[in-house]
Amino acid sequence: MSKLSPARTKYRKCQKGRNRGSAKGGDFLAFGDCGIQSLGRGSMSASQIEAARVAISRHLKRKGKLWVRVFPHIPVTKKPAETRMGKGKGAVEYWAAAVKPGLMLFELAGIPLSLAREAFRLADFKLPFRCRFVSREELESY
């Protein structure tokens, strides 16, 4: 299993921040014929990204080409259980990606749309927010 995390960062830990507004970039199909787009907002951990990727690739039986459009850049820290207040910020527990509504999460090319739709449906169950299926054919019909 590949551990999704940055090779190196400027700072080891960062503040939470706020996740407001809609996706500023990465909100369109850039590589594939179809994709899965977030409808909700939230934090998506590296393990959730990997679980969704595995669900898609297992359903497709390694056919087609898959692009993962999100990467976990944000370190999420956690203090040990039953620890008193103070003594600084906790150690980095996992890496997460901040997802806003409209962000394209995964893209696929080279497979039938019905197969892609089912693969993305399975991936949607692994994610902490609702998503929708987007394809070039549907976008051209508008």
Residue, then its C-alpha position, 0 to 999 in steps of 0.5 A: m500500500s502506498k502511503l499518500s503524504p508529501a515527501r517534504t514540507k516547509y513546516r511539520k504542523c499547521q493550523k486547522g484553518r477554515n474550509r469555506g467557499s466552492a472549489k476555485g480550481g480543479d473543478f472540471l474534467a481535465f484528463g479523462d472522459c468522466g469523473i467524480q465531483s464532490l458536492g459537499r465539503g470536508s477533510m479527506s484523509a489519505s486512507q480515504i483517498e486510497a480506499a476509493r482508488v482501490a475500490i475503483s481499480r478493483h471494479l475496473k480490473r485494471k482496465g482504462k486509465l485512472w487519475v487521482r486529482v486530490f492530494p493530502h497536503i494538510p497534516v492533522t495532529k492528535k494528542p495521545a489519549e488521557t493526556r493533560m492540557g498543555k505541553g504543546k501541539g500533538a504529533v502528526e496523526y495523518w495527512a488530509a486534503a481539504v475538499k470544497p464543493g465542485l472539486m474533481l476527485f477522480e477521472l477515468a478514460g478508456i472504459p464504457l460510461s456504465l462501467a465507470r459510473e458503477a466504479f465511481r458509485l462504489a468509490d462514493f461510499k468510501l468518501p465522507f461527503r456526497c459526490r456526483f458522476v460527471s462525463r464529457e457527453e453530459l457536459e456537451s449536451y448542456 
